[in-house]
Amino acid sequence: MSHTDQENLGELSLLELFRMEMETQSAVLTEGLLGLERDTDATKRLEELMRAAHSLKGAAAIVGRPAAVRIAHAMEDCFVAAQKKQRTISGELIDTLLGGVDLLNRTAEPSEENLASWEASHHEEIEGFLASFSNLAGAVARPSPALVDPLPVLLEEAPPEPPPAASKKLPRETPAEPPPASDSSQTAASDRVLRVTANNLNSLLGLAGEALVASRWLDSFSRDLLHLKRFQNQLGQTLDGLRDFFPETALNAQTSGRLLELKDRVSNCQRSLADRLADLELFERRFVNFSTRLYHEVLDCRMRPFTDGTQGFRRMVRDVANSLGKTVKLEIKGESTPVDRDILERLKAPLGHLLRNSVDHGIEAASDRKSNGKPDEGTVRLEACHSAGMLLITIADDGRGVDLQAVQKAVVRRGLTTLETAQKMTEPELLEFLFLPGFSMKETISEISGRGVGLDVVQTTIKELGGRVRIFSSAGQGTRFQLELPLTLSLIRALLVEIAGEPYAFPLARVDTALKLPRDQIKSVQGRQHFALLDVQVGLVAAHQVLALEGSPPAEGDVSIVVLGDKTARYGLVIDRFLGERELAVRTLDPRLGKVKNISSAALMPDGSPALIVDVDDLTRSIENLASSQGLSRLDSETDSAAAKKRKRVLVVDDSLTVRELERKLLDTGGYAVDVAVDGMDGWNAVRTGHYDLMVTDVDMPRLDGIELLKLVRQDNRLKALPVMIVSYKDRPEDRSRGMDAGADYYLTKASFHDETLLHVVTDLIGRADA
């Protein structure tokens, strides 16, 4: 229980201690009954079960829980009889015993003040269980123990310790002045336990992480000294060359002596620097080694075996399978794999859902399995391991696999895409739909599934932990979910970049890819700039705009891009430059700041300076909001080269995609820098916020027509001198007069213009593109 991490056992009440023991022993009972159901080592199982029930009976007697005493006593007698071969424990009896474990857990919930009312309200349930249990297991061998004086019950047969595999490690009090240590006492002393609060441990881990990150600074400092050493060597070579440059007759004795003296001093400096550098390298190795050991020692204190987070899963899988008329076994591997306690706690819900999903959606009915040459019993495997500095958790089943055609139909049925598009999608693309909110393969709702709430929550939780989840499926062979998570939340591996002169960190698990893109590979479609990444068009967005920072990325050279998102929505974030991959110590932001937009936390750089860690989900939402509101600016002003920035800029405003793109291509061919707007309101927003040499606009457009747009431009003091050309299908004299009266500089009909006409008019109005 969580409070045991924050308080000493001596400060806990008897009821709290009883609840702790109930949690431990009920886990032993559940695991033992599930193992007994498979008849694996029945003798050992029955011994563990009997001891657990006996311990709970004694503990319940001490705290005055008569209902728990009666239930535990009945279960204990059942196990004793089974040990003596007087009773066979059937599958039906196991179901009843598991129900008794649930009932025992509930007896520990009420406080002492509410105990009487609780037992009164649950009297029928308790008596019903005991009656049904008696019918299945036979009459109890001994009378129930009295509660008048529980002490003799405990003294008659002291409750044994719970089995080591399922028990919780409790602290042992040690004398203030221990006797002289012998070999055996020294061993005992080494096992003494000191309890600290979770907050203390978190703070200690944070400091150890900072020490580990700070140790990396020495490496960069050593490299700087190596540069200095090379400079000194170059200085010595320059002095030698200077002496050789002058003929012997040109150097008098004094000058020659000075040069020799200077050379000796440089040599001394080189030797001294070499010695100091060797000392520094030795200290760096020792400090890094010490910091690494310190961090991992503290981290080990936070680690718990994976098995601590899997208690109850075998029971859950069994119950779900029984409710569906299936037989399923759960195999758990890597139970001793250490996992950060915070990560382990937050993994329980998503792992539980994925296991239920495997039993419900994955494992077929026994008849179907038999017809496909499979055993009647299905298998679900849950495995944890460490790989490449990450925690990998796999949930796999040997069921039918994902029906891709059914996914296609569900996608089309919910209006997420067309049938033609769905049929062209690859398997990974179709499987991604399973993670969408509200998406379900079932048309009917049951207690287990069909509501469309599950995989999206799983993905959200894993992303919040800085990880990712992937799904793989093979028809007729099964489905596998793979969760990739950081080993701890206190340190992250991040891609460090520079934006507006400040460092920003992107968690590596949330970065799709990072690249430098030649500027000539940036294309424009409907006013949005894209580039091709593995045959997929990825939209480009300036990090300066999304993060509301001043300045712009470098105007020359390749464009540095961080690609974020997934297969359904990717964005290329243009940053100033890459700083490399780093391991950073995570520091939470001051809660008084509230939620900082687009930022999740902070980190310390090796030199002690701060860096902000980007909240990738929040940043993606900000990009989507800008895109939906037509607020994304083009990257021309940020990413064009200095020569391109000299080109004259034209804004094309037209609601027809065909006409808009035709005009854009013609003007682009003529050397002009072109922006486009999809209607009059979009054009008004663009012309107010950008600098243009010419505006080309249609007349009939939604939200704001071209004549009203032109009037707004002429009424604006900053824009009233801007040349404006109208290009419209309306070619009547009154239409032309209306446009010219509103302030147009030229009126061109779409029916008559061609390449030379449009470019000639533009040249007449504003001159050549590069003039």
Buried (B, 14 or more C-beta within 10 A) or exposed (E): EEEBBBEEBEEBEEBBBBBBBBBBBBBBBBBBBBBBBEEEEBEEBBBBBBBBBBBBBBBBBBBBBBBBBBBBBBBBBBBBBBBEEEBEBEEEBBBBBBBBBEBBBBBBEBEEEEBEEBBEEBEEEBEEBBEBBEEBBEEBBEEBBEBEEBEEBBEEEEBEEBBEEBBEEEEEEEEEEEEEEEEEEEEEEEEEEEEEEBEEBBEBBBBBBBBBBBBBBBEEBBEEBEEEBEEBEEBBEEBEEEBEEEEEEEBEEEEBEEBEEBBEEBEEBBEEBEEEBEEBBEEBEEBBEEBBEBBEEBBEEBBBBBBBBBBBBBBBBBBBBEEBEBBBBBEBEBBEBBBBBBBBBBBBEBBBBBBBBBBBBBBBBBEEBEEEEBEEBBBBBBBBEEEEEBBBBBBBBBBBBBBBEEBBBBBBEBEBBEEEEBEEBEBEEBBBBBBBEEBBBBEEEEEBBBEBEBBBBBBBBBBEBBBBBBBBBEEEBBBBBBBBBBBBBBBBBBBBBBBBEBBBBBBBBBBBEBBEBEBEEBEBEEBBBBBEBEEEEBBBBBBBBBBEBEEBBBBEEEBBBBBBBEEEEBBBBBBBEBBEEBBBBBBEBEEEEEEBEBBBBBBBBBEEEEBBBBBBBBBBEBBEEBBEEBEBBBBBBBBBEEEBEEBBBBBBBBBBEEBBBBBBEBBBEBBBBBBBBBBBBBBBBBBEEBEBBBBBBBBBBEBBBBBBBBEBBBEBEEBEEBBBBBBBEBEEEEBBEBBEEBBBBBBBBBEEBEEEEBBEBBBEBBEEBEE
